[in-house]
Amino acid sequence: MHPDLVSLLSHCRTLPTLPGVALKIIALAEDPGSDLDTISDAIALDPALSARMLRIANSPLYASKHRRRVDTLAQATSLLGFNAAVSLSLGFSVARTLRPGHALAGLQERVWRRSALAAMAARLFAERLQLDRPEELMLGALLQDIGILALLHAVPDRYAQLPPAGLQGAVRLQLEHDHLGGDHTEVGAWLAGRWGLSPYLQRMIRSSETVDTRDRTLGCVVAAGLLADVWVDGEDEDASEQLERVAATALDMTAADLVEMLERLSALAPEISMLFDVKVEREEQVRDIEQQSRELAMIHHLLERQDLAQAQRETDRLRSRARELDDLARRDHLTGAYNRRQLDDLLQQAFDDADRLGVPLSIAFVDLDDFKRINDQHGHLVGDTVLREFSAALMAMLRSSDLLARYGGEEFLIVLGRCGADRGRHILERLLAEISRRAMTFVEGRAIHVTFSAGVATHGEDVRFATAQDLLQAADEALYGAKREGRNQVAMRAERSDAAPPLAGAAG
């Protein structure tokens, strides 16, 4: 970097600095005497960071590692392991440090959205390639654009003069170098060194634009950034071509493999939004909104011409399309069931309705048995097909008033309104019998069958729960019991809750 740029960065009073907890985590990572307890104690100093670590431990990323909800920070760090806990907690600390806060917040938000998507994509690539310590690659991908964010703080006016498009690529690096005296990868590596991050991370940031590489770990970071570009700028042909080149030379992946990665990233979009507090909607959704605006303008034109019949038809069609778009936003991308975010609202509404109407409410946690074996033996594409068929089969067999949501990974939640405990058990046992008979898909002519374990809890008969979350926890505990007793069965939560008296006149 040019000395003038180094001086500007060094004397910038608004340049992001790491919080104390992040500095402590960096020091602990370099201390050979550190263990999970010391890391957990450091994370506990920051309540917001603790909440994020609990959230990711309970996310679909780690759903296959445990069967019960993680409720304490000690459980979360134990599940994640030392290196993952260090990398993830450091990443979330940096994420808070680099949030938008000035006139170029729009550009900064775009960069941060790309960084969050790249972080999750890097972990998916590392998981696919079975690389060690995937969370470090996740952190490297998250930080690959910190140089842009630093430049937006240090020289906002000069950086704003650069072309707004093309945050990735050699052309962008040259423009930055010619205009500023250094590019964002140099600045990012410099800032990472100033923060005391490892030389490994500094090298990863400095080389994050190296498209022609055969290094698998670096290839994961580069490919993750390009996959994020394809997401953010759906019609960026340069990013697509470079992504295919890196995937082929460094990761030994085909175009079909990349489509699978993009689909898995789509399925994790709600998790990315919650973990990094960033909106990651697809550009297709934006184009849908723009198209709706154009169609509404056409309606106004038709009305001005007194063509009321055609205008009404267009209005009806747009209303139908709006309902479809709204439903898509509430659905899990892969399975078509309601997504995790929508589940919270639906469950709370069902719980409130049961109390208001004096009727029972049953919910069932459903978990596919040995689903990891299907992914390991046949690959994630077959696993995704099984999840889709399983979800479709459940929705076809449930009542129209019942609700199905994907909780995470291979876990689903069924909400049965006006349904008592005995009836709830009967419904789940009928579903289990039918699912076990039905082939979910075929591989080389062989049928793939699955079974599930279910835990059912009922509110409003012999047992009342204080909150919808208490009811959810009870169903989770019943599911754990079904798993413990051998799987492929339905277990009931039978304990009485003393939180509230039974509903008067409740019927099964």
Helices and strands as residue ranges (DSSP letters): H 3-10, H 20-30, H 36-44, H 47-57, G 60-65, H 73-80, H 82-97, H 105-129, H 134-143, H 146-154, H 156-160, H 170-180, H 184-195, H 199-206, H 216-232, H 237-250, H 255-267, H 269-276, H 283-304, H 308-329, H 340-357, E 361-368, H 371-378, H 380-397, E 403-408, E 411-417, H 421-437, E 441-443, E 446-448, E 452-459, H 468-484, E 490-492
